[in-house]
Amino acid sequence: MLWSQRLITAAATLALCVPLTAAQAASRDDSSALPPGVIAPGVSIAGVPVGGMTVSQAQPWIKQQVLGQLTVAVGGRSWTVPTTQLGLHAYLKAPLRAALARGRTIAVQPGQDIPVVTRITGSALRSFVRSLAPQVRVEPVDAGFRLVANRPVVVLDQWGRQLDTLAATAAIAAALRQPGRGTIVLPTKVVKPAVTQRLLPPALVIDRSLHHVTLYNKHGKAVRTLGVAVGQSQYPTPVGRFEIVEKQLNPWWYPPNSAWAAGEKPVPPGPGNPLGTRWMGLSAPGVGLHGTPDAASVGYSASHGCIRMRIPDAEWLFVHVRVGSPVWIIH
C-alpha cells in the first residue's frame, strides 16, 4: 500500500512539470492579458475584425458594416438609401457575447467568423419600392398628327417605362442579404402607348378657300382630294382642328335651331334628303361632312356651315375615315 501511494504522488509531480502546448499557452496568456470587456485579437463578426475593441465600440462599427447603405439605379438615375429604410435589421447581442467569450471560455480559431442574423421587414421594403415607382415612371406618348404647312405630319409614338415592383422588391431583398453590395439596377416594364402609328386613323384637311377636302393616310401621304361646298359668309364653316365624332348611314335630317330652318320639318332618308346618304359629324357642334342632292353647289361657299359633298364622294369618304379621325379646317 505504501509503495502504491508513492507511485501516485510521483506521477502527479511529473504531470505538473509537463510544459503546456503552444496553443494552450497562448490562449492562457491572451486570456490573462485581456482587460475586462475587451474582445480578443483575431476575432471577427460578419467579416468585420473586432479584436481589441470593447462591446460598446464594436457594436456601432459592426452595425455600420452589416447594415450600411444600398444604391439602386433605374434609367440613368440612382438613389442611395440606408438599409434600415429598406427594412433591414441586424441582431448583434448574441454575436457580441460570443465574440467576448472567444479567448476566455472559447479558444480563438484562426479564420473562424461569427455570423450575424439579419431580418427584412417586408412592409418597409414594399413602401420604399412604392415611393420609388412614380419617380421611375415615364409616360408613353401616343402617335398622332400635327399640321405643318397645311399638311398633317405624323408624330411618332414613344414607349414609356414603369418600375416592375414585384421584381424590384425581390432584387433589393436579395441584395440586402449579400455582404458586399454594389449598385443594384432595378428591373422595369415597358408601357405601350394607346395609339401607335399602325393604329393611326386617316386625317382630313378641308380648305375653305379652295373648296376641297384631302384625305391623308396614317403615313401622312395624300390619298385623294374631293370637291366640297362650305358655309356662306353669314354661316361660315368654322376654322380649327376637330375630329369625326359620329358616322350615320342614310341619316335623317332634323332642322337646326336657326332662323333659316324655321318652319322646316324632319326629312327621312331617301331622295331629296339634305344630307344625302352619309353623315360624318364633327366635334364642332352642328357641323359635319355629308352628301348633298344639290351637286351644283359643290365648289362654292353655299352651305349653312356644313361641308357638302357629291353623294358618290361622300359615300367613298365615309368608308375611308372613322370616328376619331382628325379634321383640320383651314383658310
Secondary structure, 3 states (H helix, E strand, C coil): CHHHHHHHHHHHHHHHHCCCCHHHHHHHHHHHHCCCCECCCCCEECCEECCCCEHHHHHHHHHHHHCCEEEEEECCEEEEEECCCCCEEEECHHHHHHHHHECCCECCCCCCEECCEEEECHHHHHHHHHHHHHHHCECCECCEEEEECCEEEEECCECEEEECHHHHHHHHHHHHCCCCCCCEECCEEEECCCCCHHHCCCEEEEECCCCEEEEECCCCCEEEEEECEEECCCCCCCCEEEEEEEEEECCCECCCCCHHHCCCCCECCCCCCCCCCEEEEECCCCCEEEEECCHHHCCCEEECCCEEEEHHHHHHHHHHCCCCCEEEEEC
